[in-house]
Amino acid sequence: MNKDVIQKKLKALGIGRFQVMALLQAARHYVLNKDLKKAKSFGLNRAIFYAWAKYYGPHKYPYRLLRVMEMVKKQRSGGKVEKCPEGFVEVLGECIEVSPRGYYMIGGKEQTEYDFDQQVTRKIRYIIDPEKAWKAAVEYVSSFPEEILLHPGKFYKYVYEPVRDTFFLELLEKGRVEAPKDFIDYLSLAEKRSVRRGKSLYDFYQ
């Protein structure tokens, strides 16, 4: 299957950035916490949140979500969460609603592993084995330092953005998705320097 055919099929099936975001965010949570159900909930939650934020814009946000978006903007510029609005808790550097069952929520609605499978797994199975896609996502995310995965802004910029339009293309063409080798080498070097100098790895990204 050549590149043009793959792109047309992905478009026809409605597979794009939403599924990539959901997969990578779920893999991020899973790599850090080893809880598959909550990882899927987190992945779908973040995919819905960012897609909604991009589509509607801040003028449509309820007050509490407006505060959350202000925090997201601050986090992306290197800031830290100060205090989440009432009803939200901090999860991997972001303020998110959590249900009594432990699932992540938006607008009072839980995102469960079943919802993830409906919106992500069932869609991508028409073009690739979902287990293969999940394994590739976990391997790709695992290639980044933990400090990158813990920081929402750095995760978005360095992990998600580079592959948001090519993740499935690379996976179908090469059987795997890899971060640029020179970037990973740079991260490894920066991490070693940060340990020697007693600084955070973040210092090398500012």
WOVENZI-V667927 format. One record per backbone hydrogen bond with DSSP energy under -1.0 kcal/mol. CO is the residue of the C=O (numbers start at 0). NH is the residue of the N-H. E is the energy in kcal/mol with one decimal. If there is no record, write none. Layout:
# WOVENZI-V667927
co: <CO,CO>
nh: <NH,NH>
e: <E,E>
This chain:
# WOVENZI-V667927
co: <1,2,3,4,5,6,7,8,9,15,16,17,18,19,20,21,22,23,24,25,26,27,28,29,34,35,36,37,38,39,40,41,42,43,44,45,46,47,48,49,50,51,52,56,57,61,62,63,64,65,66,67,68,69,70,71,73,74,84,88,90,93,95,96,98,102,103,105,108,111,112,113,114,115,115,116,119,120,122,123,123,128,129,130,131,132,133,134,135,136,137,139,140,144,144,145,150,151,152,153,154,154,155,159,162,165,166,167,168,169,170,179,180,181,182,183,184,185,186,187,188,189,190,191,192,193,199,200,201>
nh: <5,6,7,8,9,10,11,12,14,19,20,21,22,23,24,25,26,27,28,29,30,31,32,33,38,39,40,41,42,43,44,45,46,47,48,49,50,51,52,53,54,55,56,59,60,65,66,67,68,69,70,71,72,73,74,75,78,77,87,95,93,90,88,104,101,98,110,108,105,115,116,117,118,119,120,121,123,124,125,126,127,132,133,134,135,136,137,138,139,140,141,142,143,147,148,149,154,155,156,157,158,159,160,162,166,169,170,171,172,173,174,183,184,185,186,187,188,189,190,191,192,193,194,195,196,198,202,203,204>
e: <-2.4,-2.6,-2.2,-2.3,-2.7,-2.2,-2.5,-2.0,-2.8,-1.9,-3.1,-2.5,-2.5,-2.7,-2.7,-2.1,-2.6,-2.4,-2.3,-2.6,-2.9,-1.7,-2.3,-2.9,-2.2,-2.4,-1.9,-2.8,-2.7,-2.3,-2.3,-2.6,-1.9,-2.6,-2.6,-2.5,-1.9,-2.7,-2.5,-2.2,-2.1,-2.7,-1.6,-1.7,-1.5,-2.3,-1.8,-1.7,-2.7,-2.0,-1.8,-2.4,-2.5,-1.9,-2.9,-2.4,-2.9,-1.9,-2.1,-2.9,-1.5,-3.4,-2.6,-2.5,-2.0,-3.4,-2.6,-1.6,-1.9,-2.1,-2.3,-2.1,-2.4,-2.4,-1.0,-3.1,-2.4,-1.3,-1.1,-1.9,-2.5,-2.0,-2.6,-2.4,-2.3,-2.2,-2.5,-2.4,-2.5,-2.7,-2.3,-1.1,-1.7,-1.0,-1.5,-2.1,-2.7,-2.2,-2.3,-3.1,-1.9,-2.2,-2.7,-1.4,-2.3,-3.2,-2.1,-2.4,-2.2,-3.3,-1.3,-2.0,-2.7,-1.8,-2.4,-2.4,-2.3,-2.7,-2.5,-2.1,-2.3,-2.3,-1.8,-2.0,-2.3,-2.4,-1.4,-1.6,-2.2>
